[in-house]
């Protein structure tokens, strides 16, 4: 059971400067023990080796989130305190992630959660969404978020030429470095299941489809990725 005192320890780690945080990462420090010892009882903290890796990843995510906030001109004294529940869920999820792209998404979500200008846009459900993404799905979302037409995109049809759905999606995402391209249709199904976007048919001669992000999906991507600036009309 995570106590109020232990949750507060995480929040103090968030507020520290980078140098002080690195010192607190010492396994012998009181703050480090207070924050991370309770996680020994959580699933995945079965051995000292696993626990050490998770602790290191958690500190790295906190440091990266601080760098994001400082880059926005937000000083530690301005960081918004997180609820005990949000603190523990963010740290627990971030400490498990090994993929580079997903780690960046956790850091950005932590940063937005503590930014007084963004925190109201961070839905608690975003934590569960990240946990259910594969690295390939994270790359797909990152690619779609960078398109000038976001939050809408079009999947070109093939006209009268016979094609499979897999063939269509593979062509649409050819610029994304997906490791398991045969699973692209499953990835798209999962992203739709999470209600991040919808695929809609466009009634034209070539059979185009439209990728339309939901309000939830659009806000999620804005919370986990650095979005490109919108062109002025």
N, C-alpha and C positions, 0 to 999 in steps of 0.2 A: 504494500500500500504506500503510495506517494503521499508524504505529509505536506502540510502547508509550508513548513520551514524548508523542506527539500525543493519544492517548486519555486520558492523565493530565491533559492541559491542559483537556479538556472537563470532567473531573471537578472540577478546581479552579474552573472557572467555576460549576458547580453550587453549590459551597460558599460562594461570595462573597455578601456582603450586596448589596442592590439598588444602592446608590450605587457601590460598587467595581465591580460588574458593568457598570454603564453606562459607567464609565471604561474598562474593559477592552474594551468594544465599539468603541472607537476603532480604526479600521483600521490605525493605525500601531503599536498595542501589540504587544509580543512575544507575550503569551498569545493574543491574537486571531489573529495570524498563525500561531502554532504549531497552534492548534486547527483553523482553517478553510482554510489553504492546501492541505492534502492533498485537501480535497474538490473542488478545482478539477478533479481528474482523474476525479471520479465523473460519471455520467450526469446531465445537466441543468446542469452548471456550465460551459456552453460559452462564455458571454460574461461580461464584467465586470458587466453590468447584472443578469443572472440570478443571478450569484454574490452580488451585493450584496443582492438581495431575499431570497435564501435565508438569508444570514447574519443579516439583520435579523429574519426570522421565527424563526430558531433562538434568538436572544437573547430575543425576546419570549416564547417558550414557556418558556425557562428562568426568566425573571423571574416569569412567571405561576405556574409550579410552586413557586417559592420563596414567593410570597405565600400559596399554598394551605397550604404546610407551616408557615409562620409563624402563619397563622390557626389552626392546630391546636395551637399552642404548642410546635412543634418548632424548636429553634434550629439554625443552620448547623452548629454543632459536633456535633449529633446526627444529621445527615444520613448515611445509609448510602451508602458508596461503591459505584458500579456497576462491573460487569465491563467490560473494554474493548469486548467485542462488544456488550453491551447499550447502552453509551454511544453508540457510533457508529451503531447501528441506530436508536436513538431520535432522535438529532439529525438524521440523514439523512432520516428520515421526516417529522419535525416541520417541517424547513426547507422541504419541498416543499408543505405544505398551505396553501391559500388560503381555504378555507371556514371561517367563524366557528365553527360548531358542532364541526367536526372538529378545529379548532385547540384548542378547549377540552378535547376528549377527549385529545389528545396531552399537554397540560399536566397534566391530572389523572393520566394514566398515568405521566408522569415523576415527579410528586410522590409517588405511591404507591410507585414503585420505590425512592425514597430515604427513605421513612418507615419507621423500624424497626418500627412497629406493623402495617404493611401489606405490606411488600416480599415476604413469602412467598406472598402471594395474587396476585402479578403473574406470569403465565405468559409466557414469551418469545413464544408464538404470538399474543398479543394485538397485537403490533406488525404482524404480517402481516394480521390481521383489519381493523385500522383502514385500512390501505393499500387494502383491497378494498371499502371502503364509499363510496357516493355521498353527497352532502349530504342528499338526500331520505331515504336509508336511515338516516343518523345521526339525523334528526328522528324517524323512526318508532321507533327504539330508545329515544331520549330520552323519547318519549311513553309507551311501554310501561313503561319503568323507573319512571315516576312514578305508575302506577296503583296503587291501594291493594291490589289482588289480586296484584301482582307477587310471585313469578315465574310466575303463571298468569293467563290472561285468557280471556274467552269472546267469540267472534264470533257475534252473534245470527243465527239463521236467518230465513228469510222465509216460513216455513210452506209453504202450498201454492202461493204465488205464484211463477210462473216467474222465474228470476233467473240471472245469470251469476256466475262467481267474481269477476270484476272489480267487478261491482255490489256484491257482498257486502263485499269488502275496502274499496272506496271508502267505503261507509257506515260501516264499522267505524272507519276512520281519518279521518273527516270533520273532527275537531278539529285535525288536523295540517296545517300550512301546506306541503303538498307541491307542488312546482313542476310536476312532470310526472305528473299523477294517472293517466294512461293506462298508466304503467309500474309501477303498484303491484303487480300480480301478479308481475312480473319481480323487483321489489325483494324481495318475500316469498320467492320462490324462491332468491334469492341469500343471504338471511339464513338460510334452512334449509340451503343448501349449506355455509355456514360453520359449521354445527352450533351456531348460537346458540339456536335453538328448533325445536320441531316443531309442525306443525298436526295435530291429531287430531280425528276426528269424534266428536260426542256423539250417542249413539243416543236421540234424543227426537223428538217429533212435528214440531218446527219446523226441525230440521236444524242445530242449533248446532254450532260448531266450537270447539275449545280450543287456545289458544296456550300451549304448555308449554315454558319455558326449560330448556335442559340445564344441568348443573352448570357446564360451561365457559362457557356464555352468561351465566348468572347472575353468575358471578364476573367475567366481562369487563365487564358493565354496571356492577358495583360499583366496578371499577377505573377506569372512564372517565367516570362521572357522579357528581355529588353526589346520593346517594340520600335520599329523604325519610325522616324517622324513622318507625319502625314504631309503630303504635298499641298501647298496652298492652292486654292481654286483660282 
